[in-house]
Amino acid sequence: MHRRLFLQALGCGCLSLGLSSCSTVPITDRKQLKLIPETKLNSQAAQIYEKIKEKEKLSDDIRQLNEIKEIGKRMEYSISEYFEKSNIDNPASKFDWEYILIDNKKVKNAWCMPGGKIAVYTGILDVTKNKNGLAAVMGHEIAHAVAKHSVERASRNVATNVVLQVTDILSGGKLSTVNRTTGMNTVGLLTQMGILNPFNRKQESEADYLGLIFSSLSGYDIREAPKIWERMKKSQKGKEPPEFMSTHPSSDNRIKKLNDWMNEVTINFPPIEQA
């Protein structure tokens, strides 16, 4: 096929695929690409979650686990109520929520897999300090799942790989030549830094914003959210990588944005009375 005709065909195909696979993130209304079935990722996540429960040491601190579950249940309810009252389909309606506490003081982390599978590491509790802080962290992680960030990221990776492969073909293999000459995946590194990392940082900021909303809707004090990142920054002792090389915004950037959103979220997303 002639190169120009090939590009035209590719462009039309990608356009039609994009139109049929685009949606918007609830509340923020940001357009996102979805090429991967959500049900497939949820199923895979559930299987991985079970393996993690077998492999990791689960904490026997029942009081702390119950607090995590309490926060989770409040957020489940407030998220569902908010979308119902707003006449918006609840993006978490098919989630099979589950919560575990992993006994690992060295890991300051928490995550929420697609489909509502949540894990909190005991190490992050030194940063959250209290129930409001823990709610801020859990709200952020739950926001990733509600906004379908994993689906979007997987879809973006598929689309990026296709574009790179086609570009390599149309350039006569020049991209492959660059990789061979430098002895490293230079093109992949530049793509990661120039496309995927900024995209991931956008997701992280969106999760910060939505997480703040979910915490507010659930009746938690959202003023604790920026304090967490102040404590996190202190715990990292200046070892934070430059933002352009990271998938996450800098702590300073997060703190500023969280403070900027505070009044808006407080006014527009007041607590929902719990059943």
C-alpha positions in Angstrom: 0.0 0.0 0.0 1.2 3.5 -0.8 2.6 5.2 2.4 0.1 8.2 2.2 -2.8 5.9 1.6 -1.6 3.7 4.5 -1.5 6.8 6.8 -5.0 7.9 5.7 -6.4 4.4 6.4 -4.6 4.3 9.8 -5.9 7.8 10.7 -9.5 6.9 9.8 -9.3 3.6 11.7 -7.8 5.3 14.8 -10.4 8.0 14.6 -13.3 5.6 14.5 -11.7 3.5 17.3 -11.2 6.6 19.4 -14.8 7.8 18.9 -16.2 4.5 19.8 -13.9 4.0 22.8 -13.9 7.5 24.4 -15.7 8.3 27.6 -15.4 10.9 30.4 -14.2 10.7 33.9 -17.1 11.3 36.3 -17.2 14.7 38.0 -14.1 16.1 36.2 -15.5 15.3 32.7 -12.0 14.7 31.4 -12.1 12.7 28.2 -10.4 9.3 28.4 -9.6 6.4 26.0 -10.9 3.0 26.8 -9.8 0.2 24.5 -9.5 -2.6 27.2 -12.7 -4.1 28.6 -13.1 -3.1 32.3 -14.5 -6.5 33.2 -11.3 -8.1 32.0 -9.1 -6.0 34.2 -11.4 -6.4 37.2 -11.3 -10.1 36.8 -7.5 -10.1 36.5 -7.2 -7.8 39.5 -9.3 -10.1 41.7 -7.0 -13.0 40.9 -3.9 -11.0 41.7 -5.5 -9.8 44.9 -6.0 -13.3 46.1 -2.4 -14.2 45.4 -1.2 -11.1 47.3 -3.3 -12.2 50.3 -1.6 -15.5 50.2 1.9 -14.1 49.7 2.0 -11.1 52.0 1.8 -11.1 55.8 -1.6 -9.8 56.8 -1.8 -7.7 60.0 -3.6 -9.1 63.0 -4.5 -5.6 64.2 -8.3 -6.1 64.1 -9.0 -2.5 65.4 -7.0 -0.9 62.6 -8.4 -3.2 59.9 -11.9 -2.4 61.2 -11.2 1.4 60.9 -10.0 0.8 57.3 -13.2 -1.0 56.6 -15.3 1.6 58.3 -13.8 4.4 56.1 -14.2 2.2 53.0 -17.9 1.5 53.8 -18.6 5.2 54.3 -17.0 6.1 51.0 -18.8 3.2 49.2 -22.1 4.7 50.5 -21.4 8.4 49.8 -20.1 7.7 46.3 -23.2 5.7 45.5 -25.5 8.3 47.0 -23.7 11.2 45.2 -24.0 9.6 41.8 -27.6 8.5 42.3 -28.7 12.0 43.5 -26.8 13.5 40.5 -28.5 11.2 38.1 -25.2 9.8 36.9 -24.4 6.1 36.5 -22.4 5.0 39.5 -19.0 3.9 38.0 -18.4 1.7 41.1 -21.8 -0.1 40.9 -20.2 -3.4 39.9 -17.2 -3.2 42.3 -16.7 -6.1 44.7 -15.2 -4.1 47.5 -12.6 -5.7 49.8 -10.0 -4.4 52.3 -6.8 -5.8 53.7 -4.1 -4.5 56.0 -0.6 -5.7 55.1 1.9 -5.9 57.9 4.9 -4.1 56.4 6.3 -1.1 58.2 8.8 -0.4 55.5 6.2 0.3 52.8 4.5 3.6 53.0 1.8 2.9 50.5 -1.8 1.9 49.8 -3.6 1.0 46.6 -6.9 0.1 45.1 -7.0 -2.3 42.2 -9.7 -2.1 39.5 -13.0 -3.4 40.9 -12.4 -2.1 44.4 -9.7 -4.4 45.8 -7.9 -2.3 48.4 -4.8 -2.8 50.4 -3.2 -0.6 53.1 0.3 -1.2 54.3 1.1 -0.6 58.0 4.0 1.7 57.0 1.6 4.4 55.7 -0.1 4.7 59.1 3.0 6.5 60.4 2.2 9.2 57.7 -1.6 9.3 57.9 -1.5 9.6 61.8 -5.3 9.7 62.2 -8.6 8.7 60.7 -8.9 11.8 58.6 -5.5 11.3 57.2 -6.2 7.6 56.4 -9.5 8.6 54.7 -7.5 11.1 52.5 -5.2 8.3 51.4 -8.0 5.8 50.8 -10.1 8.4 49.0 -7.2 9.0 46.6 -6.7 5.3 45.9 -10.5 4.7 45.5 -10.6 7.6 43.1 -8.1 5.8 40.8 -10.5 2.9 40.6 -13.7 5.0 40.2 -12.1 7.1 37.4 -11.0 3.8 35.7 -7.4 5.0 35.5 -6.1 1.4 35.1 -8.3 0.8 32.1 -7.2 4.2 30.6 -3.5 3.5 31.2 -3.7 0.1 29.7 -5.5 1.5 26.7 -3.0 4.4 26.3 -0.1 1.9 26.4 -1.7 -0.2 23.7 -2.3 2.9 21.5 1.2 4.2 22.1 2.8 0.9 21.1 0.8 0.8 17.9 1.8 4.3 17.0 5.5 3.6 17.6 5.4 0.4 15.6 3.7 2.1 12.7 6.1 5.1 12.9 9.1 2.8 12.8 7.7 1.0 9.7 7.0 4.3 7.9 10.4 5.8 8.8 12.2 2.8 7.4 13.2 1.5 10.8 14.8 4.7 12.0 13.4 4.3 15.5 14.9 0.8 15.8 18.2 2.2 14.5 18.3 4.8 17.3 17.8 2.1 19.9 20.5 -0.1 18.4 22.9 2.9 18.2 22.5 4.0 21.7 22.3 0.5 23.1 19.2 1.2 25.1 15.5 1.8 24.5 15.9 5.5 23.9 12.6 5.9 22.1 10.8 4.0 24.9 12.5 6.2 27.5 11.6 9.4 25.7 8.0 8.2 25.3 7.8 7.4 29.0 9.1 10.8 30.0 7.3 12.8 27.3 4.0 11.0 27.0 3.2 8.4 29.6 4.6 10.1 32.7 2.8 13.4 32.2 -0.3 11.4 31.5 0.2 9.4 34.7 0.8 12.7 36.6 -2.5 14.0 35.3 -4.2 10.9 36.6 -2.5 11.3 40.0 -3.7 15.0 40.3 -7.2 13.9 39.2 -7.1 11.2 42.0 -6.0 13.8 44.5 -9.0 16.0 43.5 -11.6 13.2 43.4 -10.2 11.7 46.6 -10.6 15.1 48.3 -14.3 15.1 47.1 -14.9 11.5 48.3 -13.4 12.3 51.7 -15.6 15.4 52.0 -18.8 13.5 50.9 -18.0 10.9 53.5 -17.8 13.4 56.3 -14.0 13.5 56.9 -11.9 16.6 57.6 -10.2 17.2 54.2 -7.8 19.7 55.7 -5.7 16.7 56.7 -4.9 15.9 53.0 -2.2 18.5 52.4 -0.7 17.7 55.8 -0.1 14.1 54.7 2.0 15.3 51.8 4.0 17.6 54.1 4.7 14.6 56.3 5.4 12.4 53.3 7.9 14.9 52.0 9.6 15.1 55.3 9.8 11.3 55.5 11.5 11.1 52.1 14.3 13.4 53.3 14.8 15.1 49.9 15.0 11.8 47.9 12.1 12.7 45.7 12.9 12.5 42.0 12.4 15.5 39.7 8.8 15.7 38.7 9.5 15.3 34.9 11.0 11.9 35.6 8.3 10.8 37.9 4.8 9.3 37.4 3.6 11.4 40.3 3.5 15.1 40.9 6.0 16.6 43.4 4.9 16.8 47.0 5.0 20.6 46.8 2.8 20.6 43.7 0.3 18.3 45.4 0.2 20.4 48.6 -0.5 23.6 46.6 -3.3 22.0 44.5 -5.0 20.4 47.5 -5.0 23.7 49.3 -6.3 25.5 46.2 -9.2 23.0 45.9 -10.1 23.1 49.6 -12.8 25.8 49.5 -14.4 24.6 46.3 -14.7 21.0 47.5 -16.0 22.1 50.9 -18.8 24.2 49.4 -19.8 22.0 46.4 -19.4 18.5 48.0 -20.7 18.7 51.5 -21.0 15.5 53.6 -23.8 13.1 52.8 -25.7 11.8 55.7 -24.8 8.2 56.3 -27.5 5.5 56.5 
